[in-house]
C-alpha cells in the first residue's frame, strides 16, 4: 500500500517535470534556454517516472530494462545538449561576422 502511494507520487512528479520541460521548450525565447528545458527537467522527470515504475513492478524482470533506459538517458542527454549548444554558439558567431563558414568547418574536428 505504501509503495503504491510512493510510486504514484513519483509517477505524478515525473509527469509534471516532463510537462514543465515541454512548456519551457515552447515558451522560452532562445535556443540555449530551450535546450536547458529540454535536457534538465525532462531527464529528471524521466528518471522519476522510471523509479516509480520500478517500485510498482517490484521484483519483475523488466526492472533491469528500466534501469538501462535510465542509464541511456543519463548518458545521451548531456552529449546532445553539448552538440546543440556548440552549434548554436558557432551559428551566432557566424551571424555576427566573427567566424566564417571555413572556420566553422575546421572547428568541427576538435
Backbone atoms as SQL, in Angstrom:
CREATE TABLE atoms (id INTEGER PRIMARY KEY, chain TEXT, resi INTEGER, resn TEXT, atom TEXT, x REAL, y REAL, z REAL);
INSERT INTO atoms VALUES
  (1, 'A', 1, 'UNK', 'N', 0.823, -1.196, 0.000),
  (2, 'A', 1, 'UNK', 'CA', 0.000, 0.000, 0.000),
  (3, 'A', 1, 'UNK', 'C', 0.869, 1.263, 0.000),
  (4, 'A', 2, 'UNK', 'N', 1.856, 1.316, 0.905),
  (5, 'A', 2, 'UNK', 'CA', 2.703, 2.492, 0.971),
  (6, 'A', 2, 'UNK', 'C', 3.577, 2.615, -0.278),
  (7, 'A', 3, 'UNK', 'N', 4.038, 1.484, -0.827),
  (8, 'A', 3, 'UNK', 'CA', 4.826, 1.529, -2.066),
  (9, 'A', 3, 'UNK', 'C', 3.987, 2.025, -3.234),
  (10, 'A', 4, 'UNK', 'N', 2.704, 1.697, -3.249),
  (11, 'A', 4, 'UNK', 'CA', 1.831, 2.188, -4.309),
  (12, 'A', 4, 'UNK', 'C', 1.673, 3.705, -4.238),
  (13, 'A', 5, 'UNK', 'N', 1.584, 4.240, -3.039),
  (14, 'A', 5, 'UNK', 'CA', 1.458, 5.698, -2.879),
  (15, 'A', 5, 'UNK', 'C', 2.746, 6.397, -3.297),
  (16, 'A', 6, 'UNK', 'N', 3.877, 5.852, -2.865),
  (17, 'A', 6, 'UNK', 'CA', 5.166, 6.445, -3.260),
  (18, 'A', 6, 'UNK', 'C', 5.356, 6.340, -4.770),
  (19, 'A', 7, 'UNK', 'N', 5.002, 5.203, -5.337),
  (20, 'A', 7, 'UNK', 'CA', 5.118, 5.004, -6.778),
  (21, 'A', 7, 'UNK', 'C', 4.235, 5.995, -7.541),
  (22, 'A', 8, 'UNK', 'N', 3.005, 6.170, -7.079),
  (23, 'A', 8, 'UNK', 'CA', 2.101, 7.116, -7.737),
  (24, 'A', 8, 'UNK', 'C', 2.627, 8.543, -7.627),
  (25, 'A', 9, 'UNK', 'N', 3.171, 8.893, -6.469),
  (26, 'A', 9, 'UNK', 'CA', 3.729, 10.241, -6.289),
  (27, 'A', 9, 'UNK', 'C', 4.918, 10.471, -7.225),
  (28, 'A', 10, 'UNK', 'N', 5.792, 9.470, -7.342),
  (29, 'A', 10, 'UNK', 'CA', 6.936, 9.607, -8.251),
  (30, 'A', 10, 'UNK', 'C', 6.489, 9.710, -9.709),
  (31, 'A', 11, 'UNK', 'N', 5.505, 8.911, -10.089),
  (32, 'A', 11, 'UNK', 'CA', 4.991, 8.978, -11.458),
  (33, 'A', 11, 'UNK', 'C', 4.366, 10.341, -11.739),
  (34, 'A', 12, 'UNK', 'N', 3.604, 10.846, -10.776),
  (35, 'A', 12, 'UNK', 'CA', 2.962, 12.154, -10.954),
  (36, 'A', 12, 'UNK', 'C', 4.001, 13.268, -11.014),
  (37, 'A', 13, 'UNK', 'N', 4.970, 13.232, -10.111),
  (38, 'A', 13, 'UNK', 'CA', 6.009, 14.254, -10.112),
  (39, 'A', 13, 'UNK', 'C', 6.849, 14.201, -11.392),
  (40, 'A', 14, 'UNK', 'N', 7.151, 13.002, -11.857),
  (41, 'A', 14, 'UNK', 'CA', 7.886, 12.866, -13.117),
  (42, 'A', 14, 'UNK', 'C', 7.099, 13.397, -14.303),
  (43, 'A', 15, 'UNK', 'N', 5.797, 13.142, -14.300),
  (44, 'A', 15, 'UNK', 'CA', 4.951, 13.676, -15.366),
  (45, 'A', 15, 'UNK', 'C', 4.886, 15.196, -15.339),
  (46, 'A', 16, 'UNK', 'N', 4.840, 15.772, -14.139),
  (47, 'A', 16, 'UNK', 'CA', 4.826, 17.234, -14.014),
  (48, 'A', 16, 'UNK', 'C', 6.144, 17.821, -14.496),
  (49, 'A', 17, 'UNK', 'N', 7.249, 17.167, -14.169),
  (50, 'A', 17, 'UNK', 'CA', 8.553, 17.646, -14.645),
  (51, 'A', 17, 'UNK', 'C', 8.634, 17.607, -16.175),
  (52, 'A', 18, 'UNK', 'N', 8.151, 16.538, -16.764),
  (53, 'A', 18, 'UNK', 'CA', 8.149, 16.443, -18.229),
  (54, 'A', 18, 'UNK', 'C', 7.232, 17.499, -18.838),
  (55, 'A', 19, 'UNK', 'N', 6.119, 17.779, -18.178),
  (56, 'A', 19, 'UNK', 'CA', 5.213, 18.824, -18.668),
  (57, 'A', 19, 'UNK', 'C', 5.874, 20.194, -18.599),
  (58, 'A', 20, 'UNK', 'N', 6.559, 20.492, -17.503),
  (59, 'A', 20, 'UNK', 'CA', 7.241, 21.783, -17.416),
  (60, 'A', 20, 'UNK', 'C', 8.355, 21.895, -18.456),
  (61, 'A', 21, 'UNK', 'N', 9.011, 20.785, -18.764),
  (62, 'A', 21, 'UNK', 'CA', 10.027, 20.806, -19.821),
  (63, 'A', 21, 'UNK', 'C', 9.391, 21.131, -21.166),
  (64, 'A', 22, 'UNK', 'N', 8.243, 20.534, -21.442),
  (65, 'A', 22, 'UNK', 'CA', 7.564, 20.801, -22.713),
  (66, 'A', 22, 'UNK', 'C', 7.103, 22.252, -22.790),
  (67, 'A', 23, 'UNK', 'N', 6.593, 22.772, -21.691),
  (68, 'A', 23, 'UNK', 'CA', 6.166, 24.181, -21.676),
  (69, 'A', 23, 'UNK', 'C', 7.370, 25.097, -21.868),
  (70, 'A', 24, 'UNK', 'N', 8.488, 24.757, -21.235),
  (71, 'A', 24, 'UNK', 'CA', 9.698, 25.559, -21.398),
  (72, 'A', 24, 'UNK', 'C', 10.210, 25.571, -22.825),
  (73, 'A', 25, 'UNK', 'N', 10.112, 24.444, -23.504),
  (74, 'A', 25, 'UNK', 'CA', 10.553, 24.385, -24.894),
  (75, 'A', 25, 'UNK', 'C', 9.708, 25.309, -25.762),
  (76, 'A', 26, 'UNK', 'N', 8.443, 25.374, -25.480),
  (77, 'A', 26, 'UNK', 'CA', 7.548, 26.211, -26.278),
  (78, 'A', 26, 'UNK', 'C', 7.676, 27.685, -25.902),
  (79, 'A', 27, 'UNK', 'N', 7.867, 27.988, -24.626),
  (80, 'A', 27, 'UNK', 'CA', 7.779, 29.363, -24.149),
  (81, 'A', 27, 'UNK', 'C', 9.102, 30.124, -24.076),
  (82, 'A', 28, 'UNK', 'N', 10.229, 29.428, -23.917),
  (83, 'A', 28, 'UNK', 'CA', 11.494, 30.139, -23.746),
  (84, 'A', 28, 'UNK', 'C', 11.904, 30.822, -25.043),
  (85, 'A', 29, 'UNK', 'N', 12.583, 31.991, -24.923),
  (86, 'A', 29, 'UNK', 'CA', 12.827, 32.822, -26.111),
  (87, 'A', 29, 'UNK', 'C', 13.971, 32.368, -27.014),
  (88, 'A', 30, 'UNK', 'N', 15.019, 31.797, -26.455),
  (89, 'A', 30, 'UNK', 'CA', 16.171, 31.479, -27.301),
  (90, 'A', 30, 'UNK', 'C', 16.528, 29.995, -27.210),
  (91, 'A', 31, 'UNK', 'N', 17.407, 29.593, -28.102),
  (92, 'A', 31, 'UNK', 'CA', 17.738, 28.180, -28.244),
  (93, 'A', 31, 'UNK', 'C', 18.426, 27.609, -27.011),
  (94, 'A', 32, 'UNK', 'N', 19.331, 28.359, -26.406),
  (95, 'A', 32, 'UNK', 'CA', 20.029, 27.841, -25.238),
  (96, 'A', 32, 'UNK', 'C', 19.085, 27.633, -24.061),
  (97, 'A', 33, 'UNK', 'N', 18.139, 28.527, -23.870),
  (98, 'A', 33, 'UNK', 'CA', 17.135, 28.345, -22.812),
  (99, 'A', 33, 'UNK', 'C', 16.260, 27.140, -23.112),
  (100, 'A', 34, 'UNK', 'N', 15.885, 26.989, -24.357),
  (101, 'A', 34, 'UNK', 'CA', 15.079, 25.828, -24.747),
  (102, 'A', 34, 'UNK', 'C', 15.856, 24.534, -24.562),
  (103, 'A', 35, 'UNK', 'N', 17.148, 24.575, -24.852),
  (104, 'A', 35, 'UNK', 'CA', 17.975, 23.392, -24.680),
  (105, 'A', 35, 'UNK', 'C', 18.019, 22.998, -23.203),
  (106, 'A', 36, 'UNK', 'N', 18.122, 23.979, -22.327),
  (107, 'A', 36, 'UNK', 'CA', 18.126, 23.686, -20.895),
  (108, 'A', 36, 'UNK', 'C', 16.807, 23.033, -20.478),
  (109, 'A', 37, 'UNK', 'N', 15.702, 23.569, -20.980),
  (110, 'A', 37, 'UNK', 'CA', 14.394, 22.995, -20.647),
  (111, 'A', 37, 'UNK', 'C', 14.232, 21.595, -21.218),
  (112, 'A', 38, 'UNK', 'N', 14.857, 21.344, -22.337),
  (113, 'A', 38, 'UNK', 'CA', 14.712, 20.026, -22.968),
  (114, 'A', 38, 'UNK', 'C', 15.560, 18.965, -22.293),
  (115, 'A', 39, 'UNK', 'N', 16.628, 19.358, -21.616),
  (116, 'A', 39, 'UNK', 'CA', 17.515, 18.345, -21.055),
  (117, 'A', 39, 'UNK', 'C', 17.360, 18.158, -19.551),
  (118, 'A', 40, 'UNK', 'N', 17.400, 19.216, -18.792),
  (119, 'A', 40, 'UNK', 'CA', 17.430, 19.069, -17.334),
  (120, 'A', 40, 'UNK', 'C', 16.130, 18.522, -16.760),
  (121, 'A', 41, 'UNK', 'N', 15.017, 19.241, -16.831),
  (122, 'A', 41, 'UNK', 'CA', 13.800, 18.708, -16.190),
  (123, 'A', 41, 'UNK', 'C', 13.234, 17.487, -16.901),
  (124, 'A', 42, 'UNK', 'N', 13.447, 17.378, -18.182),
  (125, 'A', 42, 'UNK', 'CA', 12.918, 16.214, -18.899),
  (126, 'A', 42, 'UNK', 'C', 13.633, 14.948, -18.457),
  (127, 'A', 43, 'UNK', 'N', 14.943, 15.012, -18.318),
  (128, 'A', 43, 'UNK', 'CA', 15.696, 13.842, -17.879),
  (129, 'A', 43, 'UNK', 'C', 15.357, 13.490, -16.432),
  (130, 'A', 44, 'UNK', 'N', 15.260, 14.493, -15.581),
  (131, 'A', 44, 'UNK', 'CA', 14.897, 14.241, -14.188),
  (132, 'A', 44, 'UNK', 'C', 13.482, 13.658, -14.099),
  (133, 'A', 45, 'UNK', 'N', 12.560, 14.191, -14.895),
  (134, 'A', 45, 'UNK', 'CA', 11.196, 13.654, -14.920),
  (135, 'A', 45, 'UNK', 'C', 11.168, 12.212, -15.386),
  (136, 'A', 46, 'UNK', 'N', 11.955, 11.902, -16.402),
  (137, 'A', 46, 'UNK', 'CA', 12.021, 10.524, -16.881),
  (138, 'A', 46, 'UNK', 'C', 12.554, 9.588, -15.798),
  (139, 'A', 47, 'UNK', 'N', 13.586, 10.029, -15.082),
  (140, 'A', 47, 'UNK', 'CA', 14.145, 9.200, -14.014),
  (141, 'A', 47, 'UNK', 'C', 13.128, 8.983, -12.889),
  (142, 'A', 48, 'UNK', 'N', 12.344, 10.005, -12.572),
  (143, 'A', 48, 'UNK', 'CA', 11.306, 9.842, -11.554),
  (144, 'A', 48, 'UNK', 'C', 10.233, 8.856, -12.008),
  (145, 'A', 49, 'UNK', 'N', 9.833, 8.950, -13.263),
  (146, 'A', 49, 'UNK', 'CA', 8.839, 8.014, -13.794),
  (147, 'A', 49, 'UNK', 'C', 9.386, 6.589, -13.774),
  (148, 'A', 50, 'UNK', 'N', 10.638, 6.422, -14.178),
  (149, 'A', 50, 'UNK', 'CA', 11.247, 5.089, -14.166),
  (150, 'A', 50, 'UNK', 'C', 11.361, 4.540, -12.741),
  (151, 'A', 51, 'UNK', 'N', 11.719, 5.408, -11.795),
  (152, 'A', 51, 'UNK', 'CA', 11.817, 4.968, -10.406),
  (153, 'A', 51, 'UNK', 'C', 10.441, 4.557, -9.866),
  (154, 'A', 52, 'UNK', 'N', 9.415, 5.344, -10.195),
  (155, 'A', 52, 'UNK', 'CA', 8.061, 4.982, -9.783),
  (156, 'A', 52, 'UNK', 'C', 7.617, 3.661, -10.390),
  (157, 'A', 53, 'UNK', 'N', 7.967, 3.439, -11.651),
  (158, 'A', 53, 'UNK', 'CA', 7.614, 2.174, -12.303),
  (159, 'A', 53, 'UNK', 'C', 8.384, 1.011, -11.685),
  (160, 'A', 54, 'UNK', 'N', 9.649, 1.247, -11.313),
  (161, 'A', 54, 'UNK', 'CA', 10.429, 0.191, -10.676),
  (162, 'A', 54, 'UNK', 'C', 9.827, -0.206, -9.330),
  (163, 'A', 55, 'UNK', 'N', 9.398, 0.779, -8.565),
  (164, 'A', 55, 'UNK', 'CA', 8.767, 0.470, -7.281),
  (165, 'A', 55, 'UNK', 'C', 7.483, -0.322, -7.481),
  (166, 'A', 56, 'UNK', 'N', 6.736, 0.030, -8.488),
  (167, 'A', 56, 'UNK', 'CA', 5.460, -0.644, -8.752),
  (168, 'A', 56, 'UNK', 'C', 5.689, -2.071, -9.254),
  (169, 'A', 57, 'UNK', 'N', 6.726, -2.269, -10.069),
  (170, 'A', 57, 'UNK', 'CA', 6.987, -3.604, -10.616),
  (171, 'A', 57, 'UNK', 'C', 7.579, -4.558, -9.576),
  (172, 'A', 58, 'UNK', 'N', 8.293, -4.016, -8.611),
  (173, 'A', 58, 'UNK', 'CA', 8.870, -4.866, -7.571),
  (174, 'A', 58, 'UNK', 'C', 10.019, -5.708, -8.095),
  (175, 'A', 59, 'UNK', 'N', 9.889, -7.035, -7.991),
  (176, 'A', 59, 'UNK', 'CA', 10.959, -7.948, -8.404),
  (177, 'A', 59, 'UNK', 'C', 10.796, -8.475, -9.820),
  (178, 'A', 60, 'UNK', 'N', 10.072, -7.771, -10.644),
  (179, 'A', 60, 'UNK', 'CA', 9.833, -8.195, -12.018),
  (180, 'A', 60, 'UNK', 'C', 11.137, -8.118, -12.825),
  (181, 'A', 61, 'UNK', 'N', 11.211, -8.916, -13.857),
  (182, 'A', 61, 'UNK', 'CA', 12.386, -8.943, -14.732),
  (183, 'A', 61, 'UNK', 'C', 12.549, -7.622, -15.487),
  (184, 'A', 62, 'UNK', 'N', 11.479, -6.902, -15.731),
  (185, 'A', 62, 'UNK', 'CA', 11.525, -5.674, -16.516),
  (186, 'A', 62, 'UNK', 'C', 12.221, -4.521, -15.803),
  (187, 'A', 63, 'UNK', 'N', 12.493, -4.649, -14.527),
  (188, 'A', 63, 'UNK', 'CA', 13.183, -3.596, -13.792),
  (189, 'A', 63, 'UNK', 'C', 14.575, -3.354, -14.381),
  (190, 'A', 64, 'UNK', 'N', 15.236, -4.393, -14.836),
  (191, 'A', 64, 'UNK', 'CA', 16.540, -4.237, -15.468),
  (192, 'A', 64, 'UNK', 'C', 16.476, -3.381, -16.723),
  (193, 'A', 65, 'UNK', 'N', 15.423, -3.552, -17.485),
  (194, 'A', 65, 'UNK', 'CA', 15.257, -2.716, -18.694),
  (195, 'A', 65, 'UNK', 'C', 15.005, -1.254, -18.329),
  (196, 'A', 66, 'UNK', 'N', 14.279, -1.023, -17.251),
  (197, 'A', 66, 'UNK', 'CA', 14.042, 0.351, -16.801),
  (198, 'A', 66, 'UNK', 'C', 15.348, 0.996, -16.344),
  (199, 'A', 67, 'UNK', 'N', 16.192, 0.230, -15.689),
  (200, 'A', 67, 'UNK', 'CA', 17.500, 0.750, -15.269),
  (201, 'A', 67, 'UNK', 'C', 18.347, 1.089, -16.496),
  (202, 'A', 68, 'UNK', 'N', 18.336, 0.220, -17.490),
  (203, 'A', 68, 'UNK', 'CA', 19.089, 0.505, -18.729),
  (204, 'A', 68, 'UNK', 'C', 18.553, 1.746, -19.437),
  (205, 'A', 69, 'UNK', 'N', 17.234, 1.910, -19.458),
  (206, 'A', 69, 'UNK', 'CA', 16.647, 3.099, -20.090),
  (207, 'A', 69, 'UNK', 'C', 17.081, 4.364, -19.357),
  (208, 'A', 70, 'UNK', 'N', 17.115, 4.327, -18.024),
  (209, 'A', 70, 'UNK', 'CA', 17.567, 5.472, -17.251),
  (210, 'A', 70, 'UNK', 'C', 19.032, 5.791, -17.496),
  (211, 'A', 71, 'UNK', 'N', 19.867, 4.769, -17.535),
  (212, 'A', 71, 'UNK', 'CA', 21.293, 4.982, -17.810),
  (213, 'A', 71, 'UNK', 'C', 21.519, 5.539, -19.208),
  (214, 'A', 72, 'UNK', 'N', 20.761, 5.038, -20.171),
  (215, 'A', 72, 'UNK', 'CA', 20.884, 5.548, -21.539),
  (216, 'A', 72, 'UNK', 'C', 20.503, 7.024, -21.598),
  (217, 'A', 73, 'UNK', 'N', 19.441, 7.403, -20.903),
  (218, 'A', 73, 'UNK', 'CA', 19.032, 8.806, -20.881),
  (219, 'A', 73, 'UNK', 'C', 20.098, 9.673, -20.218),
  (220, 'A', 74, 'UNK', 'N', 20.688, 9.193, -19.141),
  (221, 'A', 74, 'UNK', 'CA', 21.736, 9.958, -18.463),
  (222, 'A', 74, 'UNK', 'C', 22.998, 10.096, -19.304),
  (223, 'A', 75, 'UNK', 'N', 23.278, 9.115, -20.150),
  (224, 'A', 75, 'UNK', 'CA', 24.480, 9.188, -20.989),
  (225, 'A', 75, 'UNK', 'C', 24.267, 10.041, -22.234),
  (226, 'A', 76, 'UNK', 'N', 23.074, 10.023, -22.809),
  (227, 'A', 76, 'UNK', 'CA', 22.880, 10.707, -24.080),
  (228, 'A', 76, 'UNK', 'C', 22.441, 12.163, -23.931),
  (229, 'A', 77, 'UNK', 'N', 21.712, 12.515, -22.900),
  (230, 'A', 77, 'UNK', 'CA', 21.211, 13.892, -22.767),
  (231, 'A', 77, 'UNK', 'C', 22.328, 14.929, -22.708),
  (232, 'A', 78, 'UNK', 'N', 23.384, 14.735, -21.922),
  (233, 'A', 78, 'UNK', 'CA', 24.459, 15.739, -21.922),
  (234, 'A', 78, 'UNK', 'C', 25.183, 15.852, -23.263),
  (235, 'A', 79, 'UNK', 'N', 25.346, 14.745, -23.952),
  (236, 'A', 79, 'UNK', 'CA', 26.033, 14.774, -25.245),
  (237, 'A', 79, 'UNK', 'C', 25.214, 15.566, -26.267),
  (238, 'A', 80, 'UNK', 'N', 23.925, 15.309, -26.306),
  (239, 'A', 80, 'UNK', 'CA', 23.052, 16.020, -27.234),
  (240, 'A', 80, 'UNK', 'C', 23.017, 17.510, -26.893),
  (241, 'A', 81, 'UNK', 'N', 22.922, 17.842, -25.597),
  (242, 'A', 81, 'UNK', 'CA', 22.900, 19.247, -25.188),
  (243, 'A', 81, 'UNK', 'C', 24.201, 19.943, -25.558),
  (244, 'A', 82, 'UNK', 'N', 25.326, 19.252, -25.401),
  (245, 'A', 82, 'UNK', 'CA', 26.610, 19.845, -25.765),
  (246, 'A', 82, 'UNK', 'C', 26.687, 20.128, -27.258),
  (247, 'A', 83, 'UNK', 'N', 26.253, 19.184, -28.063),
  (248, 'A', 83, 'UNK', 'CA', 26.310, 19.377, -29.517),
  (249, 'A', 83, 'UNK', 'C', 25.400, 20.521, -29.962),
  (250, 'A', 84, 'UNK', 'N', 24.217, 20.591, -29.392),
  (251, 'A', 84, 'UNK', 'CA', 23.293, 21.678, -29.745),
  (252, 'A', 84, 'UNK', 'C', 23.868, 23.018, -29.306),
  (253, 'A', 85, 'UNK', 'N', 24.404, 23.073, -28.097),
  (254, 'A', 85, 'UNK', 'CA', 24.995, 24.317, -27.610),
  (255, 'A', 85, 'UNK', 'C', 26.162, 24.775, -28.468),
  (256, 'A', 86, 'UNK', 'N', 26.984, 23.842, -28.872),
  (257, 'A', 86, 'UNK', 'CA', 28.126, 24.197, -29.717),
  (258, 'A', 86, 'UNK', 'C', 27.667, 24.715, -31.081),
  (259, 'A', 87, 'UNK', 'N', 26.680, 24.063, -31.657),
  (260, 'A', 87, 'UNK', 'CA', 26.155, 24.501, -32.944),
  (261, 'A', 87, 'UNK', 'C', 25.545, 25.896, -32.848),
  (262, 'A', 88, 'UNK', 'N', 24.782, 26.144, -31.800),
  (263, 'A', 88, 'UNK', 'CA', 24.164, 27.460, -31.617),
  (264, 'A', 88, 'UNK', 'C', 25.231, 28.527, -31.447),
  (265, 'A', 89, 'UNK', 'N', 26.263, 28.226, -30.670),
  (266, 'A', 89, 'UNK', 'CA', 27.354, 29.176, -30.459),
  (267, 'A', 89, 'UNK', 'C', 28.059, 29.503, -31.771),
  (268, 'A', 90, 'UNK', 'N', 28.361, 28.481, -32.561),
  (269, 'A', 90, 'UNK', 'CA', 29.037, 28.708, -33.836),
  (270, 'A', 90, 'UNK', 'C', 28.157, 29.483, -34.809),
  (271, 'A', 91, 'UNK', 'N', 26.892, 29.151, -34.852),
  (272, 'A', 91, 'UNK', 'CA', 25.986, 29.869, -35.761),
  (273, 'A', 91, 'UNK', 'C', 25.847, 31.333, -35.358),
  (274, 'A', 92, 'UNK', 'N', 25.811, 31.619, -34.053),
  (275, 'A', 92, 'UNK', 'CA', 25.712, 33.004, -33.595),
  (276, 'A', 92, 'UNK', 'C', 26.967, 33.784, -33.950),
  (277, 'A', 93, 'UNK', 'N', 28.123, 33.153, -33.777),
  (278, 'A', 93, 'UNK', 'CA', 29.375, 33.830, -34.145),
  (279, 'A', 93, 'UNK', 'C', 29.435, 34.074, -35.648),
  (280, 'A', 94, 'UNK', 'N', 28.941, 33.138, -36.438),
  (281, 'A', 94, 'UNK', 'CA', 28.931, 33.321, -37.889),
  (282, 'A', 94, 'UNK', 'C', 27.963, 34.436, -38.268),
  (283, 'A', 95, 'UNK', 'N', 26.831, 34.492, -37.583),
  (284, 'A', 95, 'UNK', 'CA', 25.836, 35.522, -37.871),
  (285, 'A', 95, 'UNK', 'C', 26.368, 36.904, -37.509),
  (286, 'A', 96, 'UNK', 'N', 27.179, 37.003, -36.443),
  (287, 'A', 96, 'UNK', 'CA', 27.728, 38.285, -36.022),
  (288, 'A', 96, 'UNK', 'C', 28.964, 38.684, -36.807),
  (289, 'A', 97, 'UNK', 'N', 29.431, 37.807, -37.728),
  (290, 'A', 97, 'UNK', 'CA', 30.590, 38.118, -38.549),
  (291, 'A', 97, 'UNK', 'C', 31.909, 37.816, -37.868),
  (292, 'A', 98, 'UNK', 'N', 31.887, 37.127, -36.733),
  (293, 'A', 98, 'UNK', 'CA', 33.127, 36.812, -36.028),
  (294, 'A', 98, 'UNK', 'C', 33.780, 35.541, -36.540),
  (295, 'A', 99, 'UNK', 'N', 33.028, 34.772, -37.315),
  (296, 'A', 99, 'UNK', 'CA', 33.533, 33.493, -37.811),
  (297, 'A', 99, 'UNK', 'C', 32.936, 33.271, -39.197),
  (298, 'A', 100, 'UNK', 'N', 33.734, 32.746, -40.108),
  (299, 'A', 100, 'UNK', 'CA', 33.173, 32.415, -41.409),
  (300, 'A', 100, 'UNK', 'C', 32.944, 30.905, -41.504),
  (301, 'A', 101, 'UNK', 'N', 32.349, 30.482, -42.586),
  (302, 'A', 101, 'UNK', 'CA', 31.961, 29.075, -42.741),
  (303, 'A', 101, 'UNK', 'C', 33.170, 28.141, -42.689),
  (304, 'A', 102, 'UNK', 'N', 34.323, 28.559, -43.231),
  (305, 'A', 102, 'UNK', 'CA', 35.524, 27.705, -43.204),
  (306, 'A', 102, 'UNK', 'C', 36.010, 27.486, -41.774),
  (307, 'A', 103, 'UNK', 'N', 35.929, 28.530, -40.937),
  (308, 'A', 103, 'UNK', 'CA', 36.307, 28.371, -39.527),
  (309, 'A', 103, 'UNK', 'C', 35.377, 27.406, -38.814),
  (310, 'A', 104, 'UNK', 'N', 34.101, 27.450, -39.153),
  (311, 'A', 104, 'UNK', 'CA', 33.136, 26.552, -38.527),
  (312, 'A', 104, 'UNK', 'C', 33.418, 25.113, -38.899),
  (313, 'A', 105, 'UNK', 'N', 33.720, 24.880, -40.169),
  (314, 'A', 105, 'UNK', 'CA', 34.010, 23.515, -40.616),
  (315, 'A', 105, 'UNK', 'C', 35.317, 23.010, -40.018),
  (316, 'A', 106, 'UNK', 'N', 36.300, 23.888, -39.861),
  (317, 'A', 106, 'UNK', 'CA', 37.564, 23.483, -39.263),
  (318, 'A', 106, 'UNK', 'C', 37.381, 23.199, -37.779),
  (319, 'A', 107, 'UNK', 'N', 36.466, 23.879, -37.115),
  (320, 'A', 107, 'UNK', 'CA', 36.224, 23.684, -35.700),
  (321, 'A', 107, 'UNK', 'C', 35.478, 22.409, -35.381),
  (322, 'A', 108, 'UNK', 'N', 34.840, 21.781, -36.353),
  (323, 'A', 108, 'UNK', 'CA', 34.077, 20.560, -36.105),
  (324, 'A', 108, 'UNK', 'C', 34.960, 19.368, -35.813),
  (325, 'A', 109, 'UNK', 'N', 36.249, 19.455, -36.105),
  (326, 'A', 109, 'UNK', 'CA', 37.137, 18.309, -35.939),
  (327, 'A', 109, 'UNK', 'C', 37.884, 18.341, -34.627),
  (328, 'A', 110, 'UNK', 'N', 37.485, 19.222, -33.685),
  (329, 'A', 110, 'UNK', 'CA', 38.146, 19.311, -32.378),
  (330, 'A', 110, 'UNK', 'C', 37.928, 18.084, -31.558);
